[in-house]
């Protein structure tokens, strides 16, 4: 059952668990090869007063590396169940509310909440809990990952076409490929609700999620995604394509990759920029 931010979340905030460590706790991006990628999904809402500190933490870490050298791909997924008190989160989607609910079932969470972080589909905790985040990074660095790479990306006004490769897949585990299109940054002034009057900024905001089917080993495969209608209003806005290799729709994540999304006017040379 979906609920609003729980009393547990608010009490943790009061105890200072959502306080920040220095930004230097996250290293600058490592030069490849790195020992893997860690996917950090933040379920958040502009209607939740506890969420802005967690949003800021995600902004600080995305694109950086962990102390173990993993590249951090952080994604902000805005849910819909806070869309009341006169304010509708402009980035919210039922797709992400449903994804959080699926994670709740997979991870044994009776009541989902915001802000919530899920790391590689294995662990969940209150967004902003740096102690739990550091422990998750350390644990994930010791787990095997597949090799998932986006080799090229091209876009026009209506769709994005990309090629990718996958190797070192586990022999007896079925993996599915998900694709997300994300805005590098979004912001808005909240006019009503718990964050009334605040200017909020979000990093790597998911705008769509698409199931691409079962993942198989191959040197090169291709796929096409429709662009969300909102992309046409600002085609030059910085965005990324994120691929996720996952067990089921919301299970364990064994690999991820990200690559800048070129504007429709980009040349072929621009469309093959290196992955972040």
N, C-alpha and C positions, 0 to 999 in steps of 0.2 A: 504494500500500500504506500502510495506516494504521500509524503507529508512535507510541511515546510521545515525550515531549520529547526532542529530539535533543541530541547533544553540542554542536552549533553554538549552540543556544539557551543552554545552560548556560555556554559560554565567553563569549558576549556578556554574560550577566549578570555574570560575574566581571570583565569589563572595564569595568563600570559603565554600560553603555548603557541599562540599565533604571533608572537613577537619575532622580529627579524634578526638574523645574524648579518654581519657585514656582507656586502655584495662580493667581496674578495673570496668568500667561501666557495664560490664557483669559479673555476678556471676559465680562461679564454679557450676557444675551440682548438682542439689538438690537431696536428697534422696527421693525415691518414698514413698508415693504417692505425685505427683505434680499436680498443678491445670491445667493440659493440656499441649498440645504441640502446638507450633506455627511454621508453615512452611514458610520459607523465600526462595523464588526462585529468583536467580539473573541471568538475561539474560545479557551475556557478550561476549567479543571477544578479542582475542589477537591482532586483527588488529585495535583496538580502543584505542587511547592514554588516554582517560578518564577512562578506565576500571580498571587499576591496583589498584587504591585506593579502589574502591568498592570490588575488589577481596580480598584485604587485610582485609577489614571490615568483609566480609563473613567468612574468615578464623578465625578471632578473635572471632566471636560470635557462630559459629557452635559447638554444644555440650555443650554450656554454658546454663545458665538460665537467663530469664529476671528478672527485679526487682520484678515482680509479681510472679515469681516462675515457669514460663512456660519453659519447655525444648525447646531449639531452634534447629530445624532441618533446616540447610541451604544447599541449592543445587545450584551448579553452572551449568547453562545450556548455552552452547556455541552455538551461532547462526552462520549462514553461510554468511550473506550478507556483511560481512566485508572481505571476502576472495578475496581480490584484492591487487593491489600494490605489487604483487610478493610474498605475504605471505598467506598461507592457515592455518588457526587455526587447529591444529591436533585433537582438541577435539570437533570441531564443527559438527553439524548434522542437516539435514533438519527437523528431528523430533522436535528439540527444536525451530527452526525457525518457524515451524508450530504451536507449542504450544504457543509461544509468540504472534503470529498473532491471535490465538483463544482468548487469554486473551485480546488482544486489542479490539476485537469485544465485548466481555463480559463486559469489563470495560469502553467502550466508548472512547477508545484512537484512534484518527484518524491515527496517525503515530507512530509506535513503534520505539524504540531507544535503545541505549546502553550507559551506564549501566542502566538497569531498574530492580527494585525490585518489586515483587508481594508478599504480605503477606496474607496467607490463602485464596488466590483467591478473596479477597475482596477489597484490596487497592493496588495502584501502585504509585510509585514515583521514582525519580532519585536515582540510587544506590549510597550509601554513605550519604544520607540525614538522619542524626541521629535524628533530631528533629521529622521528619515524622515517622521514625522507632519506636521511643519511644512512640509516640502517638498511633501507630498501636498496639504495644504490650499491652498497657493499655486497649485499646478498646477490643482486642481479649481475654484478660483475663476475661472479663465479659460475653463472649458469651458461650453458652453451646456447649459441644463437645460429640461425641460418644466415646466409649471405643474400641480402635482398638489395638490389641496386636499380635506380631509375637511370636509364642511359640517355634518354632524350625526351624533350617535351615540346610540343608545338600547339599553338592555340589560334582559333579564329573567333569571330564574334559570338558564336553559339556553342562551341565545344572545344575540348582539349584532347589531343591525341598524344599518347606517350608509349615508350618502349621500356621494358624492364627485364632483368634477369634474376634468377633465383637458383641457389645451389645449397648443398649440405643440408637438405631437408631430412628430418628424421624418418626412418623407414616405416614405422608403424603408427605415425600420428598424422591425422588429416588436418591440413592447414587450409584456411580460407584467406583470400586476399580482399582487403577493404581499401577503398580510396577515399580520402578526405580532401576537400578544397578548403583552404583557410586564408583569411585575411591576415597579413602580418601584424596589423594593428588596427584597432577600431576605438572610437571614443564617442561619448555622448554626455549631455547634461541631463541629469535625472530631475524631472520636474515634480514628481510625487512619490509617495511611498517612503520606505525606511531610509533611502539614500537621497531624499529630497534636497535639491540644491547642490549636489556634488557633481563635479566633472570627473567621470570615470574613464579610464583607459584600459584596454584589454589587449593582450598579445596572442597571436596565432589563434584567431577566432574561427572555429569550424563553421562553415556555411553549408556544407553538404557531406553526406556519407553514403557511399555506394558499395554494395556487395558485388564483387567481381567473380565469385565462384571459387572452386577448389584451386589451390596453388600447386603447380607442378614444377619440377626442375627443368630449366631450359636456359640456353644462352641468350635468347632474345624472344620476347613475346610483346604483343601490342594490345592496347585497349583504348577506348574512347569514352569520354564522359561529357554529358551536357553541362554547360555552365549555368549556375543559378541566374535567374533573371536580373538580380541585383548587380551582377558583375557588369552588365551592359552600361549601367549608369556611370561607372568609373573604371573603364577598361585598363587604365595605366596604373591602377593602385597595386602596390606590392603584395603579392600573394604566393602561396606555396601549394604544391601537390604533395600529399603525404600518403604513402602506402604502408599498410599494416598487415603482417602475416600473423594470423590469430586462429586459435582453436575455436571453431564455432563463431557465433556473432558477438560474443562478449566473454571469451575465455582467455587462456594464457597467450600472451604475445611472445613470439619467438623471433621476430625481426621487424624492422621498420626502416623506412627511407624517406627522405624529403628532398625536393628540388624546386627552385624558384619557377613560378609560372610566368611565361613570357606574355607580354601584351600582344594583341592580335597583329600589331605592326612590327613585331620583332623579326629580325632576320634569322635564318637558320643557325648562324653562329651564336646569336644570343640565346636561342632556344635550347642550346646544349651546355648551358652554364653548369659548373660543377655542383654537386650536391652539397648541402650544408650539413 
